[in-house]
Amino acid sequence: MTGDPLKEQFVLEARELLVELETSLLDLEATPNRVESIGRAFRAMHTLKGSGAMAGYD
């Protein structure tokens, strides 16, 4: 990939987080206002944002 282990780890984690986010959003589309899905979506986005910043993707 990039040769930078931190960035490589970020890419792997980001893929998983995006799958989690997609699943949560599809669940919300089917069942609006489902608190668990809202929480999962926000956690995935928050983690993605923090991990991206740590990897240098501000």
Buried (B, 14 or more C-beta within 10 A) or exposed (E): EEEEEEBEBBEEBBEEBEEBBEBBBEBBEEEEEEEEBBEBBEBBBEBBEEBBEEBEEE
